[in-house]
Amino acid sequence: MQYIDNHQLMISVDDTVLDKPYSQHMDLVGFFWSGKHHRSVKGINLITLYATDLQGKNVPINFRLYDKSENKTKNDYFMEMLKDILQWGADIGFVTGDSWYAATSNLKTIRNHGIRFMFGIDSNRKVSLEKGTWHQIRALPAFENGQRVWLKDFGFVQLFKTQLKEQQRFYIVYAPDEHLTFDRFKDLHLNHWKIEQYHRVIKQVCHIEKFQVRRAKLISNHIFASLMAYVQIQKTQWNDVFMNIYQWQKSLFRPIIKSFIDGFILDKNHLLPQKLQKS
């Protein structure tokens, strides 16, 4: 939290799989659902709390590696991490996440801390538009985005719907002190999406998946170092050193690669295809 403004933070929770398809006898490796591959894959599950401040600066603030020997669920890790950052003094304005983390117990815990939230919600969850009548969300009569409904076993929330290609997605927002417009909801959703961008950068730029060690302690050390590299990248970007991390990466490596190639080929002309001589 030392790198961002600790005031009304938006805390996003999500997980990603660090692919390890060929690993043998490696700690922490298991089979997890991958949104990238759309199936269960072999790898290490990284669960992150990602903080965004009111100025738009964002960094990972807490993380866990799924360890089946601990007999915990991803929701258990989520609640542990949330408790951690509250004890550290985090001033949280909103918590956001996908439907995996929208268990009723999680929602009640967040509400009990006086924190607002936005979560994806499974379409089979039940809500009521009027007392005594329950509908699965996917079977609801026409409703307006932002309509106030009663979520079963929880209470009043606002319900929103988005369309991604042919797929409908539903979201609930708990914000008892305000009525969110659809534009405000879209801003929240856009800020939550930053955790997906973080997942791409730690894999493609920070090389979080590229290690050869097997023991849990050494794996954790490598992953922590990769996350700190990401934080350093974020700090560098805030100082306007670059605008696009991928272009910056190319600008750093291309001169080195060119220099190597130019030096390597000086006496290698005999390796090039030779023209056939006419007899």
Summary of the structure (lengths in Angstrom):
residues: 279
radius of gyration: 23.6
end to end distance: 76.2
largest distance: 96.2
contacts: 755
relative contact order: 0.12
helix: 36%
strand: 29%
